[in-house]
Structure formats: C-alpha cells, structure tokens
C-alpha cells in the first residue's frame, strides 16, 4: 500500500456506515406515539389509534392490513396529512409530496382518462402515459370519460394516475379494489415494478401474488 494514501481504520469504516444508515433513517416516515379519535354523532369519541408508533422504511414497501375498523384508512389519511393526530408526531413526509390513491377512484368526470393523467402527472408526455395505459391493458380507454368505464378499467386508470407522478413516497389505500384475481396479480406486478426503490405504504385486505415487503398488522381497539 502506498504510504502516502490515507489509511481507513475498521472503526472509521463502521462510523461511516452508521452515518449513512442514520441519513437513510432520517428519510423514513415515522409515527411516534400517535393517537387519533373520531367524534361520533352523539358527541362521544371513538379512539382509532392509541399511542401508535411505527417506522416505515425509506425506499421499501410496507403492506398494512387488519380487520375493518382497525385504523388502516385513518393511518393513510394521517400519513397523507389529510387529518392531524390528536397527540404524537408524524415526521418524514417528503417536501416533494406523495403519490396518493384513495379507496374510491376520484377520476375527474369532465376529463377523459388521458386528460386525467396529464393533469396530475404533467411531467409525463402523452406518449409515456399511453404506453403505461397499454402496459395496464387499458390503452383503448385513453379517450373515454370516467362514466363510460367498467369498474376494473376505472380502478386501473386511478392506479396509473397515482403511480405516474414522480414522488419519493406513495400512499395506496386498497389499490386492487374491484379487480378480479388475474387482473389484480398483473396490476400488482406492474405497480411493484413501477414503484421499485420508492417508499410505499400499501393498505390491503388481500395480497396479490408476488407482493413482498414489510408487514404491519393493525388490530381493532
């Protein structure tokens, strides 16, 4: 070894690795001691999350499941900033925002499918979006309006609209609602390939074939 070259000790290597890990962890989406309760019509409170803590790792997929009423959609809405926790903190939401898919499709009825995509993902070209529609096997609906689509076509258009935007974080609430098993598995494979290397929180009651990631099971309080 050239004596003029700087020496790197094992301790320094470990310290550099620890610092790199810590930088990555700073990008995690973190729920720290979060509580949230809904106010019911009679004025009483129904607690959905009670001192809940979780770390959703940067650049990984986390599958979130649990019975109805366990707080899956509440967690989704909290992560998206649509509601605020009663107590606790949520950190790590990226400045660039997130790609968001709700349980319902929420396509703009006055725009056709391609226009819906272009509005929400202006960084994409029409050619790119048409290619993605083809990959999801709905190329023929590009110029159709939402009220003319089947449930499966509409859902895949909504999935594409969320996935087409370039964001570091994606929040997907029951993305495969209304898809038959074969279409669900093909759509899931496309989605996982498209979002590889991004942070993804995916709420689901049924796992598609080939989906692998961290798993979080919520329980009913």
Secondary structure as GFF3:
##gff-version 3
##sequence-region A 1 221
A	DSSP	alpha_helix	10	25	.	.	.	ID=ss1
A	DSSP	beta_strand	29	39	.	.	.	ID=ss2
A	DSSP	beta_strand	45	56	.	.	.	ID=ss3
A	DSSP	beta_strand	61	66	.	.	.	ID=ss4
A	DSSP	alpha_helix	72	79	.	.	.	ID=ss5
A	DSSP	beta_strand	87	91	.	.	.	ID=ss6
A	DSSP	beta_strand	98	101	.	.	.	ID=ss7
A	DSSP	alpha_helix	113	120	.	.	.	ID=ss8
A	DSSP	alpha_helix	126	135	.	.	.	ID=ss9
A	DSSP	three_ten_helix	139	141	.	.	.	ID=ss10
A	DSSP	three_ten_helix	146	148	.	.	.	ID=ss11
A	DSSP	alpha_helix	151	164	.	.	.	ID=ss12
A	DSSP	beta_strand	169	173	.	.	.	ID=ss13
A	DSSP	alpha_helix	181	194	.	.	.	ID=ss14
A	DSSP	beta_strand	199	203	.	.	.	ID=ss15
A	DSSP	beta_strand	214	218	.	.	.	ID=ss16
###
